[in-house]
Amino acid sequence: MITPEKIEEWIKEAEQRPSSGPLIIQFIANRLRELAGRNEELLAENIALLTGKRVEEYQQRINHLEYQVELLKRQLKGELSEADLHSLTATPGKPALLQPPSLLLYNALGQVLRFEIPLSPNPSTPWFKFPSLIIPEIEPPRLLAAPATEELLLVFTSGRAATLPLSSLPLTAPGPALDWSQATTPDEPRAVEQLACLVPISRLALADVFLQTSRRGYAKKINTSLAPSILANHFIGTGIRLPADRTFAIALGQKDDRLALVSAEGYLQLLEVASLPTAIEEVIRLGISDHLVAAFVPPAQGALLLATQTGKLIHRTLEGLETAVSFWTKGQALLSPARREQGVRFVAAAPTAEGDYAAALHLDGGLTLHAVKDLFGSGVIPTRSELVDVAIFSPQ
C-alpha cells in the first residue's frame, strides 16, 4: 500500500537525487497498472453479481455438492432416495440394505438389461441363455456388476455423458425368450454416436481424477474439480486422437493410485496416476491389430484375474506387478509368443478377491456364475463356444 508518508519520501528523494526520478516513476507506473487490472476484475465481478451470473455459478456448485452427498449416502447405505427405497423394497419381506447387486448387460446401441444377482449364486448351473446376444456390425456387449444403489455415468463415443441411478433401470427376468427387445434404452444415442461405457460414479466425492482411456491405448486424467461442469454440460470429451479410435473406459482414481491397462494380445501396463498427462496421449504401445480389453484402478494388494476367449484364466498377485516408468513400451507380456500366434486373446481382466464371484458371458448367449476361489483352483471357465466378457462382483 502506498501511504502519504511514502509519497513524501519519494519527492524528497527526487529533489536530492534527480537520477532516482525515472526509477520512482517506473515503480509508480507499475503499481498503477496493477491497480487498474484489479479494478477491472472487481468491475467484472460486480457485473456478474448484478446480472445473476455469479449467483448461478454458486448455485451450480451447491447443487453438485448436494448431488455428491446424496451419492455417498446411497453407496454407504445411509439415507436412500424415494426412488431407491421403492426399488430396493420391491421384494416383500426382504430388508432393503441386503438387496443383491445388479448385473448390467449393455451394447453399443445403448440397450441395457438389468438382472438381480442371487445372493447365493449356484456355480454349477448356467444362470440363463441369451440366443440373440451378438448384433452384426457392432462390438460385442459388455458386463458391469454394481450395487443397486450405484449411480451410473453413461459415456458416448461423441464425448457426451449423462447420469442415471442404476435403480431406475427395470429388472429383467431371465427366461428362454430373452432378447434385446426386452432391453431399455435409458439415453438414445444421437446421430452416429454409440454407447462407449457405463461408469459407476457414486464415490465421485472421494476421487481426485477421472481416468479416461481409448481402445488404442491413449489416456488422460481429468481433475474431479471439473465434475460440476462435466455433469452440467453433459460432456466429458472423446479422449481420442486417431480417427479409427474410440472411447473405451473411464475410471475414478486418486493421485497415488495406479492405472492398469490390459490388451487383447496379452500386454499389461501399470502406470502411476500422478504421471498421467492431462492432455490425451498414448500410454501403451499397441500393435496394429491390438486393442484394450480392460482399464481399471487396482487396489494396492490382492489378485488380478485375466480371461482368454477360450476360457483359460491367468492369476497374478498385484504386489508382484511392476509399474511402468515410460509410456513408450508395450508393457508386461502375459502371453507367450507361441500362444499369441495361435490366436489366443484376452477378453477381460479385473482385480478380485477369493470371496468374490465372476459372471461369465459366452458367445452362444449363455451366462454362468462362478466362485472365484474355484476359478483360482481350476484355472478355467468351461465354455462350449468362447467367452465374450467377465465381470467380478461380491455377493454381499
N, C-alpha and C positions, 0 to 999 in steps of 0.2 A: 504494500500500500504506500502511495506517495503522500507524505504529510507536508503541511506548510513549512515546517522546520527544514525538511529535506530540500524543498524548493529554494529556501533562503541560502542553504549551504551551497547549492549549485550556482546560484547567482554570484555569491562571493568567490567561489572557485573560478568562474568565468572572468570576473573582474581582475583577480590576482594573476591568473594564468590563462590568457586568451587562447592558448593552444588546446586547452581542455574543452573549449566550447563545442567543437564538432562531435566529440565523444558523448558529451552530455545530451546534445540534440538527438544523436542517434539512439541513445538509450530511451529518451522520451518518446521518439517516434515508434520504437518497437513496442513500448508499453501501450501507446495509443492504439496500435494495430491489434494487440491482444484484447484490449477493452472493446474495440469495435466488433471483433469477432464474437466475443462473449455476448455483446449486446444483440447481435443478430440471432444467436442461439436462443436467448431469452425471449426475443420477439417472436421467433418461430414457435417456441413452447407456449407462449401466451395465445397465439393464433390457434394452435392445436386445441388448447383448452377451451377457447371461446367457441370453436366450431364443433366441439364434442369429439374430435378425432382421438385425442389422448384418452378421454374417458372410455371410448370404445376399446382402445388397446388395453387399458387396465381391466376392463370388464372381461375381455377375452382371456387375460391371464388368470383372473379369478375363476372363470368357468373351467379353464384347463386344470387348475389345481383341484377344484371340486371333482372333476372327472377322474383324476388320478387317485384321489382319496376313495372314491366310490369303487374303483377297480381293485384297490388294495383290500377294502372291506370284503368284497366278494371273494377274492382269491384266498385271503387269510381266514375265511369262514367267519367273518363278522356279520355286520348288518347287511342283509340282502335286499335288492330292489324288489318291487312287487312282481315284476315280470319273472325274476329268478325264483322267487318263492312259489309262484304259480307253477313254474316248470318243475322245480325240484320236489314239490309235494304232490305231483300228479299221481304217484303210486300210493294208494291208501295204506296207512299203517307203516310206511317206511320213513324213517327220520330224514329230513331234508339234507342234513350235512353228511349223511352216509351214502348219498347217491353215487353210483359208479361213474367213472369217467366216460367220455364220449369218444367214439371213433368217427372221424370225418373222411369220407371218400370223395374226392373232387377232381374235376378235369379242367382243361384249358378253356372250355366254353363257359365256365363259371357255374357249372352244375355241382351241387353239393348234396351228398347223402349223409345223414347223421344217424349213427347206431349207438345204442346204450350198451356198453361192455359189461358183461356179467361180473358181479363182484367176485365170483369164484369160477374163473374160466376153466373149461374142460379141454385140456390139450389133446385128448385122444380122438376127438371127433371134429370134423370141419364145422365151422360156425354157419356159413351159408355159401351159396353159389350164385355168381353173377354172370350169366352166359354172355351178355352183350357188353362186357367190360370195355373192350377196345373199340374206339371210334376211329375209322380210317382218316389219315392225313392230319391227325393231331397227336400230341405227345401222350404217352400212357398216363393214366390217372395217378394221383398220389394219395398217401395216407397221412393223417395227423391225429394223434391221440392227445386229448386235453381234458382238464376238469370241466364239468358242466357249468362252472362259474366263470369260465375264461372269457376274455374279450379278444376278438379277432381283428386283425388288420388285413383287409383284402388288398393285395397289391397286383396291379395290372401291368402288362408289358409296355404300356404307354407312359408309365410313371404315375398314373392315377392311383389313389388309395382311398379306402373307405373303411370305417369301423363298424363292427357288428357284434352284439352279445351272442355268444355261442348258444345260449339257452333259447334265443329267438328262432333257431332253426328247428323245424319239426322233426320228431323222431321217426325213423323208418323201421318197419318190422321186417326182418329178413324172411324171405319166402322163395318158393320156386319160380315165381313170376317176376322177380326183381329185375328192373332195368332202369335206364336213365330217365325214362318218362316219369318216374316217381321222385326224381330229384327236385330240389328247389333251386332257384337262381336268385340269390339274395340281391345281387347287383349285376344287371345285364351288361356284359362287355359292349363297349361302344366302337363303332366303325371297325377297324382292323385289329383292335387290341384283343388280348386274351388274358385270362386269369393266370398270373405267374406263380403266386404262392399265397398261403394263409399263414399269418404270423400271430402267435399268442403275445399279447402286449399288456396283460394285467399287471405285470411288475414293472411297468414303464417308469414309475416314480423312483425305483431303486436302481435304474440303469443310468450309465453315463453316455452311452452311444448306441446308435443303430449301426449294424454292420451289414452292408449291402454287397451282395456278390452276384456275378453273372455266370452263365453256363460256361463261358470260355475262360474263366479264371481271373476276371477283373474284380476289384473290390475297392471299397472306400468306407470310411466311418463318418457318421453324421452325429453331431452332438445332440443329445436329447433336449437341450435348451431350445432347439428349433422345432420340437414336437408340437407346440401350440400352433405354429404357422403351418406345419405339415398337415395336421389334422383339420385345421380350419379351412385350408385351401384345397384339401383332398389331393395332395400331390407330393410325392417323395422323390421323383425322378426315376429315370430308366436304369442308371448305373451301368451303361454300356458305352463302348467306343466303336465297335465293329458293327456294320450293318446287319451281319448274319447272327449277331449275338442277341441275347435277351436276358432280362432279369431272372435270376434263379431263386434266391433266398434272401431273407432279411432276419437277423437275429439281434436280440438285445444283449449288451455286454457292459462290463465295467472296465476302467482304464487298465487294471492289472490283469485282465483276463487274456486268454489266448483264443484265436480263431482257428478251427480245424476245417480243412478242405480235403475232400476225397473225390478222386476222379474215377470214371468208369474203367479206365485201363489200369487202375491199381496204384495210384500215387497219392500219398498223404502229405499235406503241407500244414505245419503248425506255425502260426505267426503270432507275435505279441501284438495285442490290440494297440498299445502305445506307439508301435512302429508303423501302423497302417496309415495310408495317406487320407487326406480329406477331399482330394480330387480323385476321380476314378483312375485306377492304374492296374496294370497286370501284376498279379502277386504270385502266380504259379504258372510255369511254362508247360502248356499242354500241347500234345501232338495234334495234328490236323483233324484226326478222327476222334479225339478225346473230348470229354466234357465233364463238368462236375455232377456228382450224384448226391452229395451231402455237403452242407456248410452249417456249422453249429459252434457254440461255445461250450467246450467240455469242462467238467469240474476238475479241480486240482488233482483229485485221486479217483480211482475207480477203473472201469474197464471200457474198452471200445469194441463193439461188435460190428463186423462187416459181413455183408451177404453178397454172394455172387448170383448170377441168374440161374445157375444150376442148383442152388440151394446150399452150396458149401459155405461154411462160416469160418471167419478168421477172428480170433480173440486176442486182443492186445491190452496190456495194462497201460494206463495213461502216464504213469510215473516214468516209464521207460522210453517214452517217445521224445525225440529231440525237437527243440524249437528251431526253426529256420532262421538264419542270420541274413538272408538275402531273398529278394523277390525273384531273382533270376535263376531259379532252379526248378526242377520237376518235383522236388520233394522226395520223400522216402518211398521206395518201391516195395509194395506189399505183395505183388505177384511176381513170380519168376518169368523171365523172357519166354520160356517154353510154354507156360500156361497162357501167357498173353497171346502168343502166336496161335494157340489152339482156339482162341476166341473167347476165353473166359473173361467176364466183365463184372465189375461190381454194380449193384443196383441200389444199395442202401448202406448206410453206416450211421451209428448213433452211440452215444455213451449209455452205459447200462450198469445195473447192479444185480446181484444174484437173486434178489427178491422180486425183480421185475418180470413182466410178461412181454411177449412180442406178438404183434398181429402181422401175419404174412399174406400178402396179396399175390395170387398166382395168375399166370397168363390165361388160363382157361376159365377165370372168373371165380375160382374158389378163394375163400378167406379162412385161414386157420389161426388158432391161438396156441401159443407155446410158452411154457415156463422157461425163463432164461437160464435157470440153473440146469435144466435138462439139456438145453442147447449147448451150454458150456461142455457138458459131458459127451454129447453125441457129435457135435461139430457139424451138424447138417440139419436143414429144414427139408423134410421129404416133400417132393413135388413131382407130379406127373407131367407137368409142362415146363414152365420156367417161372421164376419169381419176377414180380414187377416192382414191388416196394415192400419195405418192412418198417413198422412203427413200434417203438418201445414205450411201455406205459407201466405205471404202478397200479395194482388193482384197488388200492385204497386212496 
